[in-house]
Amino acid sequence: MPVYVTYPKKKNSFRNFSVNVNIILINLTAFILFFTLIRLNVFSIEDIAIKPANIIQGKYLWTFLTSMFMHGGFFHLFVNMFSLLFIGGLIEQLIGRKRYLWFYLISGLVAGLFFVLLSFVFPRDMDTFAVGASGALFGISGLMVILTPNLPLYVMFIPISIKAKYAIPGLLIILWLISFTGELPVGNTAHLGGLIAGLIYGIYLKTKYKRKTAYINRYFS
């Protein structure tokens, strides 16, 4: 009997990873690339980071996207990517690859829009540069509050687990207090925008897919 040997097509290595892992890899690559280009004076921070004063004047509109993939330093990058690795991976499995990708991007854009609009309320943010994936990360966290409210999470350096419905809003409040008392440059309004985007989308999914979301809620309770 003749033997037929088939050679499967080589798959794109990026497709072997989850969307969440690919997003993390893009963030790592973008951080190295942007940091290098800034150091070489090829780009300036204004070309990458979102600044409300620029956006209001109709300039540097692309920074709504580029700012999502740049971070203020290695520690900033590590904290966001470490959190995204666990939280994002779970949410991607719950809502699917394509839905997760679009949700991540839209959450980040909404966070940037909130940062710009609320700079009218907090004028000190008008000339402040903002970068980071935390807006999109809070969007994912907001979705988690709706879909898996009782999922136990470990927040920062707290040694005990806290349910998502308490941990996520609590973390937002803690960051807000830290930034005001310590005068640290934290994009609280961007975090708030991302969280609201996640809550709204979570309510939409919960309304449209009542049985599925109810099952997810029970499974992670």
LUMKOLDREN-615989 format. One record per residue: x, y, z of N, C-alpha, C, O in turn. Coordinates in nm, 2 decimals, padded with zeros to 4 digits. Example, Ala and Ser with C-alpha at 12.3 -4.5 7.8 and 13.67 -1.06 7.14 Angstrom:
<recs>
REC    n.px    n.py    n.pz   ca.px   ca.py   ca.pz    c.px    c.py    c.pz    o.px    o.py    o.pz
REC   01.32  -00.57   00.78   01.23  -00.45   00.78   01.32  -00.33   00.78   01.42  -00.33   00.85
REC   01.28  -00.22   00.71   01.37  -00.11   00.71   01.29   00.00   00.79   01.34   00.11   00.80
</recs>
This chain:
<recs>
REC    n.px    n.py    n.pz   ca.px   ca.py   ca.pz    c.px    c.py    c.pz    o.px    o.py    o.pz
REC   00.09  -00.12   00.00   00.00   00.00   00.00   00.09   00.12   00.00   00.18   00.13   00.08
REC   00.06   00.22  -00.09   00.14   00.34  -00.09   00.11   00.42   00.04   00.01   00.42   00.10
REC   00.22   00.49   00.08   00.21   00.57   00.20   00.21   00.72   00.16   00.30   00.77   00.09
REC   00.11   00.79   00.20   00.10   00.93   00.17   00.14   01.01   00.30   00.09   00.99   00.41
REC   00.23   01.10   00.28   00.28   01.19   00.39   00.23   01.33   00.36   00.26   01.39   00.25
REC   00.17   01.39   00.46   00.12   01.52   00.44   00.20   01.61   00.53   00.24   01.58   00.64
REC   00.22   01.73   00.49   00.29   01.83   00.56   00.20   01.95   00.60   00.16   02.03   00.51
REC   00.16   01.96   00.72   00.07   02.07   00.75   00.13   02.21   00.73   00.25   02.22   00.75
REC   00.04   02.30   00.69   00.09   02.44   00.67   00.14   02.49   00.80   00.09   02.47   00.91
REC   00.25   02.57   00.79   00.31   02.63   00.91   00.21   02.74   00.96   00.17   02.83   00.88
REC   00.18   02.74   01.08   00.10   02.84   01.14   00.18   02.96   01.18   00.29   02.95   01.22
REC   00.11   03.08   01.17   00.18   03.20   01.22   00.20   03.18   01.37   00.10   03.15   01.44
REC   00.32   03.21   01.42   00.35   03.18   01.56   00.26   03.27   01.65   00.23   03.23   01.76
REC   00.23   03.39   01.60   00.15   03.48   01.68   00.01   03.42   01.70  -00.06   03.45   01.81
REC  -00.04   03.34   01.61  -00.18   03.29   01.62  -00.18   03.17   01.72  -00.28   03.13   01.77
REC  -00.06   03.12   01.75  -00.05   03.01   01.85  -00.07   03.07   01.99  -00.11   02.99   02.09
REC  -00.05   03.20   02.01  -00.07   03.26   02.14  -00.22   03.32   02.15  -00.28   03.33   02.05
REC  -00.26   03.34   02.27  -00.39   03.40   02.29  -00.38   03.55   02.25  -00.27   03.60   02.24
REC  -00.49   03.61   02.23  -00.50   03.76   02.20  -00.43   03.83   02.31  -00.36   03.93   02.29
REC  -00.46   03.79   02.43  -00.40   03.86   02.55  -00.25   03.86   02.55  -00.19   03.96   02.58
REC  -00.20   03.74   02.52  -00.05   03.73   02.52   00.01   03.81   02.41   00.11   03.88   02.43
REC  -00.06   03.82   02.29  -00.01   03.90   02.19  -00.01   04.05   02.22   00.08   04.12   02.19
REC  -00.12   04.09   02.30  -00.13   04.23   02.34  -00.01   04.26   02.43   00.05   04.37   02.43
REC   00.02   04.17   02.52   00.14   04.19   02.61   00.27   04.20   02.54   00.35   04.28   02.57
REC   00.29   04.11   02.44   00.41   04.12   02.35   00.42   04.25   02.28   00.52   04.30   02.26
REC   00.30   04.30   02.23   00.30   04.42   02.16   00.34   04.54   02.25   00.41   04.63   02.21
REC   00.29   04.53   02.37   00.32   04.63   02.47   00.47   04.63   02.50   00.53   04.74   02.51
REC   00.53   04.52   02.52   00.67   04.51   02.55   00.75   04.56   02.43   00.85   04.63   02.45
REC   00.72   04.52   02.31   00.79   04.57   02.19   00.78   04.72   02.17   00.87   04.79   02.14
REC   00.65   04.77   02.19   00.63   04.91   02.17   00.71   04.99   02.28   00.76   05.10   02.25
REC   00.71   04.94   02.40   00.79   05.01   02.51   00.93   05.03   02.47   00.99   05.14   02.48
REC   00.99   04.92   02.42   01.14   04.92   02.38   01.16   05.01   02.26   01.25   05.09   02.26
REC   01.07   05.00   02.16   01.08   05.08   02.04   01.06   05.23   02.07   01.14   05.31   02.03
REC   00.95   05.27   02.14   00.92   05.41   02.17   01.03   05.47   02.25   01.08   05.58   02.23
REC   01.07   05.39   02.36   01.18   05.44   02.45   01.31   05.47   02.37   01.37   05.57   02.39
REC   01.34   05.38   02.28   01.46   05.40   02.20   01.45   05.52   02.11   01.55   05.59   02.10
REC   01.34   05.53   02.04   01.32   05.64   01.95   01.32   05.78   02.02   01.37   05.88   01.96
REC   01.27   05.78   02.14   01.27   05.90   02.22   01.41   05.94   02.26   01.45   06.05   02.25
REC   01.48   05.84   02.30   01.62   05.86   02.35   01.71   05.91   02.23   01.80   05.98   02.25
REC   01.68   05.86   02.11   01.75   05.90   01.99   01.70   06.03   01.93   01.75   06.07   01.82
REC   01.60   06.09   02.00   01.54   06.22   01.95   01.47   06.20   01.81   01.46   06.30   01.74
REC   01.43   06.08   01.78   01.36   06.06   01.66   01.21   06.10   01.68   01.15   06.17   01.60
REC   01.16   06.06   01.80   01.03   06.11   01.84   01.04   06.18   01.97   01.14   06.17   02.04
REC   00.94   06.26   02.00   00.93   06.33   02.13   00.81   06.26   02.20   00.73   06.19   02.15
REC   00.80   06.29   02.33   00.70   06.24   02.41   00.56   06.28   02.36   00.46   06.21   02.37
REC   00.55   06.40   02.30   00.43   06.45   02.24   00.38   06.37   02.13   00.26   06.36   02.10
REC   00.47   06.30   02.06   00.43   06.22   01.95   00.37   06.08   01.99   00.30   06.01   01.91
REC   00.38   06.05   02.12   00.34   05.92   02.17   00.23   05.93   02.28   00.13   05.86   02.27
REC   00.26   06.01   02.38   00.17   06.02   02.49   00.05   06.11   02.46   00.06   06.21   02.38
REC  -00.06   06.09   02.53  -00.18   06.17   02.51  -00.17   06.29   02.60  -00.15   06.28   02.72
REC  -00.20   06.41   02.55  -00.20   06.53   02.62  -00.32   06.61   02.59  -00.34   06.65   02.48
REC  -00.41   06.63   02.69  -00.54   06.70   02.66  -00.53   06.83   02.59  -00.61   06.85   02.50
REC  -00.43   06.91   02.62  -00.42   07.04   02.55  -00.40   07.02   02.40  -00.45   07.10   02.32
REC  -00.32   06.92   02.37  -00.30   06.89   02.22  -00.42   06.84   02.16  -00.46   06.89   02.05
REC  -00.49   06.75   02.22  -00.61   06.69   02.16  -00.72   06.80   02.14  -00.79   06.80   02.04
REC  -00.74   06.89   02.24  -00.84   06.99   02.23  -00.81   07.08   02.11  -00.90   07.14   02.05
REC  -00.68   07.10   02.08  -00.64   07.18   01.96  -00.65   07.10   01.83  -00.61   07.15   01.72
REC  -00.69   06.97   01.84  -00.69   06.89   01.72  -00.56   06.84   01.67  -00.55   06.80   01.56
REC  -00.46   06.84   01.76  -00.33   06.79   01.72  -00.30   06.65   01.79  -00.35   06.62   01.90
REC  -00.21   06.58   01.73  -00.16   06.45   01.78  -00.28   06.35   01.82  -00.28   06.29   01.93
REC  -00.38   06.35   01.73  -00.50   06.26   01.76  -00.46   06.11   01.77  -00.53   06.04   01.83
REC  -00.35   06.08   01.70  -00.31   05.93   01.70  -00.26   05.89   01.83  -00.25   05.77   01.86
REC  -00.24   05.98   01.92  -00.18   05.95   02.06  -00.29   05.87   02.14  -00.26   05.81   02.24
REC  -00.42   05.88   02.10  -00.52   05.80   02.17  -00.48   05.66   02.16  -00.51   05.58   02.25
REC  -00.42   05.62   02.05  -00.38   05.48   02.03  -00.24   05.45   02.08  -00.22   05.35   02.15
REC  -00.14   05.53   02.04   00.00   05.51   02.08   00.02   05.51   02.23   00.10   05.44   02.28
REC  -00.06   05.60   02.30  -00.04   05.61   02.44  -00.08   05.48   02.51  -00.03   05.46   02.62
REC  -00.17   05.40   02.45  -00.21   05.28   02.51  -00.10   05.17   02.52  -00.10   05.08   02.60
REC   00.00   05.19   02.43   00.11   05.09   02.42   00.24   05.14   02.47   00.35   05.08   02.44
REC   00.24   05.25   02.54   00.37   05.31   02.59   00.35   05.32   02.74   00.24   05.34   02.79
REC   00.46   05.30   02.82   00.46   05.31   02.96   00.57   05.41   03.01   00.67   05.43   02.95
REC   00.54   05.46   03.14   00.64   05.55   03.19   00.77   05.50   03.24   00.86   05.58   03.27
REC   00.78   05.37   03.25   00.90   05.31   03.30   00.88   05.16   03.31   00.77   05.11   03.29
REC   00.99   05.09   03.34   00.98   04.94   03.35   00.89   04.89   03.46   00.81   04.80   03.44
REC   00.89   04.96   03.57   00.80   04.92   03.68   00.65   04.93   03.64   00.57   04.85   03.67
REC   00.62   05.05   03.58   00.49   05.07   03.53   00.45   04.96   03.43   00.33   04.91   03.43
REC   00.54   04.93   03.34   00.51   04.83   03.24   00.49   04.69   03.31   00.40   04.62   03.27
REC   00.57   04.66   03.40   00.57   04.53   03.47   00.43   04.51   03.54   00.37   04.41   03.53
REC   00.40   04.61   03.62   00.27   04.60   03.70   00.15   04.58   03.61   00.07   04.50   03.63
REC   00.14   04.66   03.50   00.03   04.65   03.41   00.03   04.52   03.33  -00.08   04.45   03.32
REC   00.14   04.47   03.29   00.15   04.35   03.21   00.13   04.23   03.30   00.07   04.13   03.26
REC   00.18   04.23   03.42   00.16   04.12   03.51   00.01   04.11   03.55  -00.04   04.00   03.55
REC  -00.06   04.22   03.57  -00.20   04.22   03.60  -00.28   04.17   03.48  -00.37   04.09   03.49
REC  -00.24   04.22   03.36  -00.31   04.18   03.24  -00.30   04.04   03.20  -00.39   03.98   03.15
REC  -00.18   03.98   03.24  -00.16   03.84   03.21  -00.27   03.75   03.28  -00.31   03.65   03.22
REC  -00.30   03.78   03.40  -00.40   03.70   03.47  -00.54   03.74   03.45  -00.63   03.66   03.41
REC  -00.57   03.87   03.46  -00.71   03.92   03.44  -00.75   03.91   03.30  -00.86   03.86   03.27
REC  -00.67   03.96   03.21  -00.70   03.95   03.07  -00.72   03.81   03.01  -00.81   03.79   02.93
REC  -00.64   03.72   03.06  -00.65   03.58   03.01  -00.78   03.52   03.04  -00.84   03.45   02.96
REC  -00.83   03.55   03.16  -00.96   03.49   03.21  -01.07   03.55   03.12  -01.16   03.48   03.07
REC  -01.07   03.69   03.11  -01.18   03.75   03.04  -01.18   03.71   02.89  -01.29   03.70   02.83
REC  -01.06   03.69   02.83  -01.06   03.65   02.69  -01.13   03.51   02.68  -01.20   03.49   02.58
REC  -01.10   03.42   02.77  -01.17   03.29   02.77  -01.32   03.30   02.78  -01.39   03.21   02.73
REC  -01.36   03.40   02.86  -01.51   03.41   02.88  -01.58   03.47   02.76  -01.70   03.43   02.74
REC  -01.52   03.57   02.70  -01.60   03.64   02.59  -01.55   03.61   02.45  -01.61   03.65   02.35
REC  -01.43   03.54   02.44  -01.38   03.51   02.31  -01.28   03.60   02.26  -01.26   03.71   02.30
REC  -01.20   03.55   02.16  -01.08   03.62   02.11  -01.12   03.76   02.04  -01.06   03.86   02.08
REC  -01.20   03.75   01.94  -01.24   03.88   01.87  -01.30   03.98   01.96  -01.27   04.10   01.95
REC  -01.40   03.93   02.03  -01.47   04.03   02.12  -01.38   04.09   02.22  -01.39   04.21   02.26
REC  -01.28   04.01   02.27  -01.19   04.06   02.37  -01.09   04.16   02.31  -01.07   04.27   02.37
REC  -01.05   04.14   02.19  -00.96   04.24   02.12  -01.02   04.37   02.10  -00.97   04.47   02.14
REC  -01.15   04.37   02.05  -01.22   04.50   02.03  -01.25   04.56   02.16  -01.24   04.69   02.17
REC  -01.29   04.49   02.26  -01.32   04.54   02.39  -01.20   04.61   02.45  -01.21   04.72   02.51
REC  -01.08   04.54   02.44  -00.96   04.60   02.50  -00.93   04.73   02.43  -00.90   04.83   02.50
REC  -00.93   04.74   02.30  -00.90   04.86   02.23  -01.00   04.97   02.26  -00.96   05.09   02.29
REC  -01.13   04.94   02.26  -01.23   05.04   02.28  -01.22   05.09   02.43  -01.24   05.21   02.45
REC  -01.19   05.01   02.52  -01.18   05.05   02.66  -01.06   05.15   02.68  -01.07   05.25   02.75
REC  -00.95   05.12   02.61  -00.84   05.21   02.61  -00.87   05.34   02.55  -00.82   05.45   02.60
REC  -00.94   05.34   02.44  -00.98   05.47   02.37  -01.08   05.55   02.46  -01.06   05.67   02.47
REC  -01.17   05.48   02.52  -01.27   05.55   02.61  -01.19   05.61   02.73  -01.22   05.72   02.77
REC  -01.10   05.54   02.78  -01.02   05.59   02.90  -00.94   05.71   02.86  -00.94   05.81   02.93
REC  -00.88   05.71   02.74  -00.82   05.83   02.69  -00.91   05.95   02.67  -00.88   06.07   02.70
REC  -01.03   05.92   02.62  -01.13   06.03   02.60  -01.18   06.09   02.73  -01.19   06.21   02.74
REC  -01.19   06.00   02.83  -01.23   06.05   02.97  -01.12   06.14   03.02  -01.15   06.25   03.08
REC  -01.00   06.10   03.00  -00.88   06.18   03.05  -00.88   06.32   02.99  -00.85   06.42   03.06
REC  -00.91   06.33   02.86  -00.92   06.46   02.79  -01.04   06.54   02.84  -01.02   06.66   02.87
REC  -01.15   06.48   02.84  -01.27   06.56   02.87  -01.27   06.61   03.02  -01.31   06.72   03.05
REC  -01.23   06.52   03.11  -01.23   06.56   03.25  -01.11   06.65   03.29  -01.10   06.69   03.40
REC  -01.02   06.68   03.19  -00.92   06.78   03.22  -00.98   06.92   03.23  -00.92   07.01   03.29
REC  -01.10   06.94   03.18  -01.17   07.06   03.20  -01.21   07.08   03.35  -01.22   07.19   03.40
REC  -01.24   06.96   03.41  -01.28   06.96   03.55  -01.15   06.97   03.64  -01.15   07.03   03.75
REC  -01.04   06.90   03.60  -00.92   06.90   03.67  -00.81   06.96   03.58  -00.74   06.89   03.51
REC  -00.80   07.10   03.58  -00.72   07.17   03.49  -00.57   07.13   03.50  -00.50   07.15   03.40
REC  -00.52   07.08   03.61  -00.38   07.04   03.62  -00.35   06.93   03.52  -00.23   06.91   03.49
REC  -00.45   06.85   03.47  -00.43   06.74   03.38  -00.42   06.79   03.23  -00.38   06.72   03.14
REC  -00.45   06.92   03.21  -00.46   06.97   03.08  -00.32   06.96   03.01  -00.32   06.93   02.89
REC  -00.21   06.99   03.08  -00.08   06.99   03.02   00.00   06.86   03.06   00.12   06.86   03.06
REC  -00.07   06.76   03.11  -00.01   06.64   03.16  -00.01   06.53   03.05  -00.11   06.51   02.98
REC   00.10   06.46   03.04   00.11   06.35   02.94   00.07   06.22   03.01   00.10   06.20   03.13
REC   00.00   06.14   02.94  -00.05   06.01   03.00  -00.02   05.90   02.90  -00.04   05.91   02.78
REC   00.03   05.79   02.96   00.06   05.67   02.89   00.03   05.55   02.97   00.01   05.56   03.09
REC   00.01   05.44   02.91  -00.01   05.31   02.98  -00.13   05.24   02.94  -00.23   05.29   02.88
REC  -00.13   05.11   02.97  -00.24   05.02   02.94  -00.35   05.01   03.05  -00.44   04.93   03.04
REC  -00.33   05.09   03.16  -00.41   05.07   03.27  -00.56   05.12   03.25  -00.65   05.07   03.31
REC  -00.58   05.21   03.15  -00.72   05.24   03.11  -00.79   05.12   03.06  -00.91   05.09   03.10
REC  -00.73   05.05   02.97  -00.79   04.93   02.91  -00.80   04.82   03.02  -00.89   04.74   03.02
REC  -00.70   04.81   03.11  -00.69   04.72   03.21  -00.81   04.74   03.31  -00.87   04.64   03.36
REC  -00.84   04.86   03.34  -00.96   04.89   03.42  -01.09   04.86   03.35  -01.19   04.82   03.42
REC  -01.09   04.87   03.22  -01.20   04.83   03.14  -01.23   04.68   03.16  -01.34   04.64   03.18
REC  -01.12   04.60   03.15  -01.13   04.45   03.17  -01.18   04.43   03.31  -01.26   04.33   03.34
REC  -01.13   04.50   03.41  -01.16   04.48   03.55  -01.31   04.52   03.57  -01.38   04.45   03.65
REC  -01.36   04.62   03.51  -01.50   04.66   03.52  -01.59   04.55   03.46  -01.70   04.52   03.52
REC  -01.55   04.49   03.35  -01.62   04.38   03.30  -01.62   04.26   03.39  -01.72   04.19   03.41
REC  -01.51   04.24   03.46  -01.50   04.13   03.56  -01.60   04.16   03.68  -01.66   04.06   03.73
REC  -01.61   04.28   03.72  -01.71   04.31   03.83  -01.85   04.27   03.80  -01.92   04.23   03.88
REC  -01.89   04.28   03.67  -02.02   04.24   03.63  -02.03   04.09   03.60  -02.13   04.03   03.65
REC  -01.94   04.03   03.53  -01.95   03.89   03.49  -01.91   03.80   03.61  -01.97   03.69   03.63
REC  -01.80   03.83   03.68  -01.75   03.74   03.79  -01.74   03.83   03.92  -01.62   03.84   03.97
REC  -01.85   03.88   03.97  -01.83   03.97   04.09  -01.78   03.91   04.21  -01.72   03.98   04.30
REC  -01.79   03.78   04.23  -01.75   03.71   04.35  -01.61   03.64   04.33  -01.57   03.57   04.42
REC  -01.55   03.66   04.22  -01.42   03.60   04.20  -01.32   03.66   04.30  -01.30   03.78   04.30
REC  -01.25   03.58   04.37  -01.15   03.63   04.47  -01.02   03.68   04.40  -00.97   03.61   04.31
REC  -00.98   03.80   04.43  -00.86   03.86   04.37  -00.77   03.91   04.48  -00.81   03.94   04.60
REC  -00.64   03.91   04.45  -00.54   03.97   04.54  -00.50   04.10   04.48  -00.45   04.11   04.37
REC  -00.51   04.21   04.56  -00.49   04.35   04.52  -00.36   04.40   04.58  -00.35   04.40   04.70
REC  -00.27   04.44   04.50  -00.14   04.50   04.54  -00.07   04.41   04.64  -00.05   04.30   04.62
REC  -00.05   04.47   04.76   00.03   04.39   04.86  -00.06   04.34   04.98  -00.01   04.31   05.08
REC  -00.20   04.34   04.95  -00.29   04.29   05.05  -00.28   04.13   05.05  -00.30   04.07   04.95
REC  -00.25   04.07   05.17  -00.23   03.93   05.17  -00.35   03.84   05.16  -00.34   03.72   05.15
REC  -00.47   03.90   05.17  -00.59   03.82   05.16  -00.67   03.85   05.03  -00.66   03.96   04.98
REC  -00.75   03.75   04.99  -00.82   03.77   04.86  -00.95   03.85   04.89  -01.01   03.85   05.00
REC  -00.99   03.93   04.80  -01.11   04.02   04.81  -01.19   03.99   04.68  -01.14   03.98   04.57
REC  -01.32   03.99   04.70  -01.41   03.97   04.58  -01.40   04.08   04.48  -01.38   04.20   04.52
REC  -01.41   04.05   04.35  -01.38   04.14   04.25  -01.47   04.27   04.26  -01.43   04.38   04.24
REC  -01.60   04.25   04.30  -01.69   04.36   04.31  -01.65   04.46   04.42  -01.70   04.57   04.42
REC  -01.57   04.42   04.51  -01.51   04.51   04.61  -01.37   04.55   04.58  -01.33   04.67   04.60
REC  -01.29   04.46   04.52  -01.15   04.49   04.50  -01.13   04.59   04.39  -01.04   04.68   04.41
REC  -01.20   04.58   04.28  -01.18   04.68   04.17  -01.21   04.82   04.20  -01.13   04.91   04.19
REC  -01.33   04.85   04.25  -01.36   04.99   04.29  -01.27   05.03   04.41  -01.23   05.15   04.41
REC  -01.24   04.94   04.50  -01.15   04.98   04.61  -01.02   05.02   04.56  -00.96   05.11   04.61
REC  -00.96   04.95   04.46  -00.83   04.98   04.41  -00.83   05.12   04.34  -00.74   05.19   04.35
REC  -00.94   05.15   04.27  -00.96   05.28   04.21  -00.95   05.39   04.31  -00.89   05.49   04.29
REC  -01.02   05.37   04.42  -01.03   05.47   04.53  -00.89   05.48   04.59  -00.85   05.60   04.62
REC  -00.82   05.37   04.61  -00.69   05.38   04.67  -00.59   05.45   04.59  -00.51   05.54   04.64
REC  -00.59   05.43   04.46  -00.50   05.50   04.36  -00.54   05.65   04.36  -00.45   05.73   04.35
REC  -00.66   05.68   04.37  -00.70   05.82   04.37  -00.65   05.89   04.50  -00.60   06.00   04.49
REC  -00.66   05.82   04.61  -00.61   05.88   04.74  -00.46   05.89   04.74  -00.41   06.00   04.78
REC  -00.39   05.79   04.69  -00.25   05.80   04.68  -00.20   05.91   04.59  -00.10   05.98   04.63
REC  -00.26   05.93   04.48  -00.22   06.03   04.38  -00.24   06.17   04.44  -00.16   06.26   04.42
REC  -00.35   06.19   04.52  -00.38   06.32   04.57  -00.29   06.35   04.69  -00.24   06.46   04.71
REC  -00.28   06.25   04.78  -00.20   06.28   04.91  -00.05   06.28   04.88   00.02   06.36   04.94
REC  -00.01   06.20   04.78   00.14   06.19   04.75   00.17   06.27   04.63   00.29   06.28   04.59
REC   00.07   06.34   04.57   00.09   06.42   04.44   00.17   06.34   04.34   00.26   06.39   04.27
REC   00.12   06.21   04.32   00.18   06.13   04.22   00.10   06.14   04.09  -00.02   06.15   04.09
REC   00.17   06.13   03.97   00.11   06.14   03.84   00.03   06.01   03.80   00.09   05.93   03.73
REC  -00.09   05.99   03.86  -00.17   05.88   03.83  -00.29   05.92   03.74  -00.36   06.02   03.78
REC  -00.31   05.85   03.63  -00.43   05.89   03.54  -00.56   05.84   03.60  -00.62   05.75   03.54
REC  -00.60   05.90   03.71  -00.73   05.85   03.77  -00.85   05.86   03.68  -00.93   05.77   03.68
REC  -00.86   05.97   03.61  -00.98   05.99   03.52  -00.98   05.89   03.41  -01.08   05.85   03.36
REC  -00.86   05.85   03.36  -00.85   05.75   03.26  -00.89   05.61   03.31  -00.96   05.54   03.24
REC  -00.85   05.59   03.43  -00.89   05.46   03.50  -01.04   05.46   03.52  -01.11   05.35   03.49
REC  -01.10   05.57   03.56  -01.24   05.58   03.57  -01.32   05.55   03.44  -01.42   05.48   03.44
REC  -01.27   05.61   03.33  -01.33   05.60   03.20  -01.32   05.45   03.16  -01.42   05.40   03.11
REC  -01.21   05.39   03.18  -01.20   05.24   03.14  -01.29   05.16   03.22  -01.36   05.07   03.17
REC  -01.30   05.19   03.35  -01.39   05.11   03.44  -01.54   05.12   03.40  -01.61   05.03   03.40
REC  -01.58   05.25   03.37  -01.72   05.27   03.32  -01.74   05.20   03.19  -01.85   05.14   03.18
REC  -01.65   05.20   03.10  -01.66   05.12   02.98  -01.68   04.97   03.00  -01.77   04.91   02.94
REC  -01.61   04.92   03.10  -01.62   04.78   03.13  -01.75   04.75   03.20  -01.81   04.64   03.17
REC  -01.80   04.83   03.28  -01.93   04.81   03.35  -02.04   04.81   03.25  -02.13   04.73   03.26
REC  -02.04   04.91   03.16  -02.15   04.92   03.06  -02.15   04.80   02.97  -02.26   04.75   02.94
REC  -02.03   04.76   02.92  -02.03   04.64   02.84  -02.07   04.52   02.91  -02.13   04.43   02.85
REC  -02.03   04.51   03.04  -02.07   04.39   03.12  -02.22   04.39   03.13  -02.28   04.28   03.12
REC  -02.29   04.50   03.15  -02.43   04.51   03.17  -02.50   04.47   03.03  -02.60   04.40   03.03
REC  -02.44   04.51   02.92  -02.49   04.47   02.79  -02.48   04.32   02.77  -02.58   04.26   02.73
REC  -02.37   04.26   02.80  -02.36   04.12   02.79  -02.45   04.04   02.88  -02.51   03.94   02.84
REC  -02.47   04.09   03.00  -02.55   04.03   03.10  -02.70   04.03   03.06  -02.78   03.94   03.08
REC  -02.74   04.14   02.99  -02.87   04.16   02.94  -02.90   04.07   02.82  -03.01   04.01   02.80
REC  -02.80   04.07   02.73  -02.82   03.99   02.60  -02.80   03.84   02.62  -02.87   03.76   02.56
REC  -02.71   03.80   02.70  -02.68   03.66   02.72  -02.71   03.62   02.87  -02.61   03.60   02.95
REC  -02.83   03.62   02.91  -02.87   03.60   03.05  -02.83   03.47   03.10  -02.77   03.46   03.21
REC  -02.85   03.36   03.03  -02.82   03.23   03.08  -02.67   03.21   03.09  -02.62   03.16   03.19
REC  -02.60   03.25   02.99  -02.45   03.23   02.99  -02.38   03.31   03.10  -02.30   03.25   03.17
REC  -02.42   03.43   03.11  -02.36   03.52   03.22  -02.40   03.47   03.35  -02.32   03.48   03.45
REC  -02.52   03.42   03.37  -02.57   03.37   03.50  -02.48   03.24   03.53  -02.45   03.22   03.65
REC  -02.46   03.16   03.43  -02.37   03.04   03.46  -02.23   03.08   03.50  -02.18   03.02   03.59
REC  -02.18   03.18   03.43  -02.04   03.22   03.46  -02.04   03.28   03.60  -01.94   03.25   03.68
REC  -02.14   03.35   03.64  -02.14   03.41   03.77  -02.15   03.30   03.88  -02.07   03.31   03.98
REC  -02.23   03.20   03.86  -02.24   03.09   03.95  -02.11   03.01   03.96  -02.07   02.96   04.06
REC  -02.05   02.99   03.84  -01.93   02.91   03.84  -01.81   02.97   03.91  -01.73   02.90   03.98
REC  -01.80   03.10   03.91  -01.69   03.17   03.98  -01.73   03.22   04.12  -01.66   03.31   04.17
REC  -01.84   03.18   04.17  -01.89   03.22   04.30  -01.83   03.13   04.41  -01.86   03.15   04.53
</recs>
